[in-house]
């Protein structure tokens, strides 16, 4: 090895290794393939010719090609200003205290998902009293309200970490290359239609 030799390392251990494996198979079997780049181009294999990508598919089409169906999803504009305000408020609560993690852990141990929770109720988490209804959540710690907020989607935003998905989706929507955004997208498990797989 010389000092001016170029050495490349794959630090991800993921997709790049699979691409190399497929590339090797294409060469070995005399097949044709392609790799889609992030700059809207296709690298044709084995010629390595780079051509502009002109075709588009929808999210549903992409999922169907991989053998999935979409059970449910929402679009970003189906969320109100209140939902975004709540998402930011939960973000502040989450990052300023360990209490949010304790609450979410407690509820994830109690219920499979938000849908299986009662529509209203209260629970004691450590020294906190968490009270929730259809559109409101209050967290009381030793007689002091440390979180109180309302929106039509508050339960999924708070208990299902939907606040994070909503804030990320809002930021992603400003990217000029974005064509579609699904929020709170769920896919049914292939082996059991009663359980949903959340693809946030």
DADA-V28749 format. One record per residue. N is the residue number from 1. RES is the residue in three letters. PSI is psi as a letter, one per 30 degrees, with the letter a starting at -180 (999 if undefined). Layout:
N & RES & PSI
N & RES & PSI
This chain:
1 & UNK & k
2 & UNK & l
3 & UNK & f
4 & UNK & g
5 & UNK & k
6 & UNK & k
7 & UNK & k
8 & UNK & k
9 & UNK & k
10 & UNK & j
11 & UNK & f
12 & UNK & e
13 & UNK & g
14 & UNK & c
15 & UNK & e
16 & UNK & e
17 & UNK & e
18 & UNK & e
19 & UNK & e
20 & UNK & e
21 & UNK & e
22 & UNK & e
23 & UNK & e
24 & UNK & e
25 & UNK & e
26 & UNK & e
27 & UNK & e
28 & UNK & e
29 & UNK & g
30 & UNK & h
31 & UNK & l
32 & UNK & k
33 & UNK & a
34 & UNK & l
35 & UNK & k
36 & UNK & k
37 & UNK & l
38 & UNK & f
39 & UNK & g
40 & UNK & h
41 & UNK & l
42 & UNK & k
43 & UNK & j
44 & UNK & k
45 & UNK & k
46 & UNK & g
47 & UNK & f
48 & UNK & g
49 & UNK & k
50 & UNK & k
51 & UNK & l
52 & UNK & k
53 & UNK & k
54 & UNK & f
55 & UNK & l
56 & UNK & k
57 & UNK & l
58 & UNK & l
59 & UNK & e
60 & UNK & e
61 & UNK & e
62 & UNK & e
63 & UNK & e
64 & UNK & e
65 & UNK & f
66 & UNK & g
67 & UNK & g
68 & UNK & l
69 & UNK & l
70 & UNK & k
71 & UNK & e
72 & UNK & l
73 & UNK & l
74 & UNK & l
75 & UNK & l
76 & UNK & e
77 & UNK & g
78 & UNK & f
79 & UNK & k
80 & UNK & l
81 & UNK & e
82 & UNK & e
83 & UNK & e
84 & UNK & e
85 & UNK & e
86 & UNK & e
87 & UNK & e
88 & UNK & e
89 & UNK & e
90 & UNK & e
91 & UNK & e
92 & UNK & e
93 & UNK & e
94 & UNK & e
95 & UNK & f
96 & UNK & f
97 & UNK & l
98 & UNK & f
99 & UNK & e
100 & UNK & e
101 & UNK & e
102 & UNK & e
103 & UNK & e
104 & UNK & e
105 & UNK & e
106 & UNK & e
107 & UNK & e
108 & UNK & f
109 & UNK & f
110 & UNK & e
111 & UNK & k
112 & UNK & e
113 & UNK & l
114 & UNK & e
115 & UNK & e
116 & UNK & f
117 & UNK & l
118 & UNK & l
119 & UNK & f
120 & UNK & l
121 & UNK & a
122 & UNK & l
123 & UNK & k
124 & UNK & k
125 & UNK & j
126 & UNK & b
127 & UNK & g
128 & UNK & k
129 & UNK & j
130 & UNK & k
131 & UNK & k
132 & UNK & l
133 & UNK & a
134 & UNK & e
135 & UNK & g
136 & UNK & k
137 & UNK & k
138 & UNK & k
139 & UNK & k
140 & UNK & k
141 & UNK & j
142 & UNK & h
143 & UNK & g
144 & UNK & k
145 & UNK & j
146 & UNK & f
147 & UNK & k
148 & UNK & k
149 & UNK & l
150 & UNK & k
151 & UNK & l
152 & UNK & f
153 & UNK & g
154 & UNK & e
155 & UNK & e
156 & UNK & e
157 & UNK & e
158 & UNK & e
159 & UNK & f
160 & UNK & g
161 & UNK & g
162 & UNK & f
163 & UNK & e
164 & UNK & e
165 & UNK & e
166 & UNK & e
167 & UNK & e
168 & UNK & e
169 & UNK & e
170 & UNK & e
171 & UNK & e
172 & UNK & e
173 & UNK & f
174 & UNK & f
175 & UNK & k
176 & UNK & f
177 & UNK & f
178 & UNK & k
179 & UNK & e
180 & UNK & k
181 & UNK & k
182 & UNK & k
183 & UNK & k
184 & UNK & h
185 & UNK & k
186 & UNK & k
187 & UNK & k
188 & UNK & k
189 & UNK & k
190 & UNK & e
191 & UNK & f
192 & UNK & j
193 & UNK & f
194 & UNK & f
195 & UNK & k
196 & UNK & k
197 & UNK & k
198 & UNK & k
199 & UNK & i
200 & UNK & 999
